[in-house]
Amino acid sequence: MRRGPSLFNVTAVALGLAFLYLPIAVLVIYSFNASRLVTIWGGWSLHWYRALMQDTAMVQAAWQSLRIAALSATAATVLGTLSAVALTRYGAFRGRLLFSGMVYAPLVMPEVITGLSLLLLFVALGIDRGFWTVAAAHTTLTMCFVTVIVHSRLVGFDRGLEEAAMDLGCPPLRTFLTITLPLIAPAIAAGWMLAFALSLDDLVIASFTTGPGATTLPIRIYSEVRLGVKPEVNAICTIMIAIVAFGTIVSSLLAKRGAVRREREAALGAAV
């Protein structure tokens, strides 16, 4: 007889969810607060969203963060996918250990060290810090996460489909583009969304590699919070939460679609 969840398990899950999401819920609710004082509720209002649209510095920082996140996530997805393919398909090639160590190093390396290392590199090369240096730094940070996600998909990939296509005369590159790439697309999309979210969230590395005219939203919010939390900060954070939540939902739907496709592939293989 199947037993339902115990009271202890339900309580533990409820407390865990409250710990994670209650602060976010409070932030979202207080973004609609009519009072100028952040900690005092004054009724529902969209006043601070309208005020946010007039805060040029905050809007520019948000737009800068979105541009950097989109660019770095795209670059990290391309490089991370190629790295995952190399680690999965080319076996024990010379330098594999060094290559994999360099790819996965940002996963375990503190962001302070990564940011300082990149700062010293840009200074040594005489590169002016700004939009492109932050984008390059975020690409370095997020590429390893994309590699992990795509690599886990390629490990369980049925290579019989590729072999069948090549036996029928399909060149390797066309096989990858028409067979492999569509099947691993959900993992690639999930990697892109994770890289995008990590870039939006980053403060430490961006603070080392940014320059004049390239202030990201986390840096702007941090500078504002040090002088006191303004209601506009709650509003812009709520908007960013909505963007990330939308991306997470899309990524989950793509992952579910990929799981259904893999089940169909397995059923088709069993039938053959």
C-alpha positions as CSV (number, residue, x, y, z in Angstrom):
1,M,0.0,0.0,0.0
2,R,1.4,3.3,-1.1
3,R,1.8,5.8,1.8
4,G,1.4,9.5,1.4
5,P,4.1,12.0,2.4
6,S,4.6,12.4,6.1
7,L,4.0,15.6,8.0
8,F,7.7,16.1,8.5
9,N,8.4,15.9,4.8
10,V,5.6,18.3,3.9
11,T,6.8,20.8,6.5
12,A,10.4,20.5,5.4
13,V,9.5,21.2,1.8
14,A,7.2,24.1,2.8
15,L,9.9,25.7,4.9
16,G,12.5,25.2,2.1
17,L,10.3,26.8,-0.5
18,A,9.4,29.7,1.9
19,F,13.1,30.3,2.6
20,L,13.8,30.5,-1.2
21,Y,10.8,32.3,-2.5
22,L,9.3,34.4,0.3
23,P,11.9,37.2,0.0
24,I,11.3,37.3,-3.7
25,A,7.5,37.5,-3.1
26,V,8.0,40.3,-0.6
27,L,10.1,42.2,-3.1
28,V,7.5,41.8,-5.9
29,I,4.7,42.9,-3.6
30,Y,6.6,46.0,-2.3
31,S,7.4,47.0,-5.9
32,F,3.7,48.0,-6.0
33,N,3.8,49.9,-2.8
34,A,2.5,53.5,-3.0
35,S,4.6,54.7,0.0
36,R,8.0,56.3,-0.6
37,L,9.2,54.4,2.5
38,V,10.2,50.9,1.4
39,T,9.4,49.2,4.7
40,I,5.9,50.8,5.2
41,W,3.0,49.6,3.1
42,G,0.9,52.5,1.6
43,G,-1.4,50.7,-0.7
44,W,-1.2,49.4,-4.2
45,S,0.2,51.6,-6.9
46,L,2.2,51.6,-10.2
47,H,3.9,54.9,-9.3
48,W,7.4,53.4,-9.0
49,Y,7.2,51.7,-12.3
50,R,6.4,55.0,-13.9
51,A,9.2,56.6,-12.0
52,L,11.5,53.9,-13.1
53,M,10.8,54.8,-16.8
54,Q,12.1,58.3,-16.0
55,D,15.2,57.0,-14.2
56,T,17.5,57.2,-17.2
57,A,20.6,55.8,-15.5
58,M,18.7,52.7,-14.2
59,V,17.1,52.0,-17.6
60,Q,20.4,52.4,-19.4
61,A,22.0,50.0,-17.0
62,A,19.2,47.4,-17.5
63,W,19.5,47.7,-21.2
64,Q,23.3,47.4,-21.0
65,S,22.9,44.2,-18.9
66,L,20.4,42.7,-21.4
67,R,22.8,43.4,-24.3
68,I,25.8,42.0,-22.5
69,A,23.8,38.9,-21.4
70,A,22.5,38.2,-24.8
71,L,25.9,38.5,-26.5
72,S,27.9,36.6,-23.9
73,A,25.2,33.9,-23.7
74,T,25.3,33.4,-27.5
75,A,29.1,33.3,-27.6
76,A,29.2,30.9,-24.6
77,T,26.6,28.7,-26.2
78,V,28.6,28.4,-29.5
79,L,31.9,27.8,-27.7
80,G,30.4,25.5,-25.0
81,T,28.6,23.3,-27.6
82,L,31.8,22.9,-29.6
83,S,33.8,22.1,-26.5
84,A,31.2,19.5,-25.5
85,V,31.3,17.9,-29.0
86,A,35.1,17.8,-28.8
87,L,35.1,16.2,-25.3
88,T,32.4,13.6,-26.4
89,R,33.4,12.7,-29.9
90,Y,37.2,12.8,-30.1
91,G,38.1,10.4,-27.4
92,A,41.4,10.6,-25.5
93,F,43.2,13.2,-27.8
94,R,46.5,14.7,-26.8
95,G,45.9,17.5,-24.3
96,R,42.4,16.4,-23.4
97,L,43.0,16.6,-19.7
98,L,44.4,20.1,-20.0
99,F,41.6,21.2,-22.3
100,S,38.9,19.8,-20.0
101,G,40.5,21.4,-17.0
102,M,40.6,24.8,-18.7
103,V,37.0,24.5,-19.7
104,Y,35.7,23.5,-16.3
105,A,38.0,25.7,-14.2
106,P,35.5,28.6,-13.9
107,L,33.0,26.2,-12.2
108,V,35.1,25.9,-9.1
109,M,37.2,29.1,-9.2
110,P,36.0,32.0,-7.0
111,E,34.7,34.8,-9.1
112,V,37.0,37.3,-7.4
113,I,40.0,35.4,-8.8
114,T,38.5,35.2,-12.2
115,G,37.6,38.9,-12.3
116,L,41.1,39.9,-11.0
117,S,42.8,37.6,-13.6
118,L,40.8,39.1,-16.4
119,L,41.4,42.6,-15.2
120,L,45.2,42.0,-15.2
121,L,45.0,40.5,-18.7
122,F,43.1,43.5,-20.1
123,V,45.5,45.9,-18.5
124,A,48.5,44.0,-19.8
125,L,47.1,44.0,-23.3
126,G,46.2,47.6,-23.1
127,I,42.5,47.0,-23.8
128,D,40.1,49.7,-22.6
129,R,37.5,48.3,-20.3
130,G,33.9,48.6,-21.3
131,F,31.1,46.8,-23.0
132,W,33.3,44.3,-24.8
133,T,35.5,43.4,-21.9
134,V,32.5,42.7,-19.7
135,A,30.9,40.5,-22.5
136,A,34.2,38.6,-22.9
137,A,34.5,38.1,-19.1
138,H,30.9,36.8,-18.9
139,T,31.5,34.5,-21.8
140,T,34.5,33.0,-19.9
141,L,32.3,32.6,-16.9
142,T,29.3,30.9,-18.5
143,M,30.9,28.8,-21.2
144,C,31.7,26.0,-18.8
145,F,28.0,25.7,-17.7
146,V,26.9,25.4,-21.3
147,T,29.6,22.7,-21.8
148,V,28.3,20.7,-18.9
149,I,24.7,20.8,-20.0
150,V,25.4,19.9,-23.7
151,H,28.0,17.3,-22.7
152,S,25.4,15.5,-20.5
153,R,23.0,15.4,-23.5
154,L,25.7,14.1,-25.9
155,V,26.8,11.4,-23.6
156,G,23.4,9.7,-23.8
157,F,22.9,10.5,-27.5
158,D,22.2,7.5,-29.8
159,R,25.0,7.7,-32.4
160,G,23.2,5.0,-34.4
161,L,21.1,7.8,-36.0
162,E,24.3,9.6,-37.2
163,E,25.8,6.4,-38.5
164,A,22.6,5.6,-40.4
165,A,22.6,9.0,-42.0
166,M,26.3,8.7,-43.0
167,D,25.8,5.2,-44.3
168,L,23.2,6.7,-46.7
169,G,25.8,9.2,-48.0
170,C,25.2,12.2,-45.7
171,P,28.5,14.1,-45.1
172,P,29.6,14.5,-41.4
173,L,28.9,18.2,-41.3
174,R,25.5,17.9,-42.8
175,T,24.8,15.0,-40.5
176,F,25.6,17.2,-37.5
177,L,23.5,20.0,-38.7
178,T,20.4,18.0,-39.7
179,I,20.5,15.1,-37.2
180,T,22.6,15.9,-34.2
181,L,21.9,19.6,-33.7
182,P,18.1,19.4,-33.8
183,L,18.1,16.6,-31.2
184,I,20.4,18.4,-28.8
185,A,18.7,21.7,-29.4
186,P,16.8,21.6,-26.0
187,A,20.1,21.2,-24.2
188,I,21.6,24.1,-26.1
189,A,18.6,26.3,-25.4
190,A,18.8,25.4,-21.7
191,G,22.5,26.2,-21.7
192,W,21.8,29.6,-23.4
193,M,19.1,30.5,-20.8
194,L,21.4,29.5,-17.9
195,A,24.3,31.6,-19.4
196,F,21.9,34.5,-19.9
197,A,20.7,34.4,-16.3
198,L,24.2,34.1,-14.9
199,S,25.3,37.1,-16.9
200,L,22.4,39.2,-15.7
201,D,23.2,38.2,-12.1
202,D,26.9,38.7,-12.1
203,L,28.3,41.6,-10.0
204,V,31.9,40.6,-9.0
205,I,33.4,39.9,-12.4
206,A,31.6,42.8,-14.0
207,S,32.9,45.2,-11.3
208,F,36.5,44.2,-12.2
209,T,36.1,44.4,-16.0
210,T,33.7,47.3,-16.5
211,G,34.6,50.8,-17.5
212,P,33.0,54.2,-18.3
213,G,29.7,53.8,-20.1
214,A,29.4,50.1,-19.4
215,T,27.7,50.0,-16.0
216,T,25.5,46.9,-15.6
217,L,22.3,46.6,-13.7
218,P,23.8,44.7,-10.7
219,I,26.5,47.3,-10.3
220,R,24.0,50.1,-10.5
221,I,21.7,48.5,-8.0
222,Y,24.6,47.9,-5.6
223,S,25.6,51.6,-5.8
224,E,22.0,52.6,-5.2
225,V,21.5,50.2,-2.2
226,R,24.6,51.5,-0.4
227,L,22.8,54.9,-0.1
228,G,19.4,53.3,0.8
229,V,16.9,51.2,-1.0
230,K,14.8,53.2,-3.4
231,P,11.3,51.9,-4.5
232,E,12.5,52.0,-8.1
233,V,15.0,49.2,-7.2
234,N,12.1,46.9,-6.3
235,A,10.4,47.7,-9.6
236,I,13.4,47.0,-11.8
237,C,14.2,43.8,-9.8
238,T,10.6,42.6,-10.3
239,I,10.9,43.2,-14.1
240,M,14.1,41.2,-14.2
241,I,12.6,38.4,-12.1
242,A,9.7,38.2,-14.7
243,I,12.2,38.0,-17.5
244,V,14.2,35.2,-15.9
245,A,11.0,33.4,-14.9
246,F,9.8,33.5,-18.5
247,G,13.1,32.2,-19.7
248,T,13.0,29.4,-17.2
249,I,9.5,28.3,-18.3
250,V,10.6,28.3,-21.9
251,S,13.7,26.3,-21.1
252,S,11.6,23.8,-19.1
253,L,9.2,23.4,-22.0
254,L,12.1,22.8,-24.4
255,A,13.6,20.2,-22.0
256,K,10.3,18.4,-21.7
257,R,9.9,18.4,-25.5
258,G,13.4,16.9,-25.8
259,A,12.5,14.2,-23.3
260,V,9.4,13.3,-25.3
261,R,11.5,13.2,-28.5
262,R,14.1,10.9,-26.8
263,E,11.3,8.6,-25.7
264,R,10.0,8.4,-29.3
265,E,13.6,7.7,-30.5
266,A,13.9,4.8,-28.0
267,A,10.5,3.4,-29.0
268,L,11.4,3.6,-32.7
269,G,14.8,1.9,-32.1
270,A,13.1,-0.9,-30.1
271,A,10.6,-1.4,-32.9
272,V,13.4,-1.6,-35.5
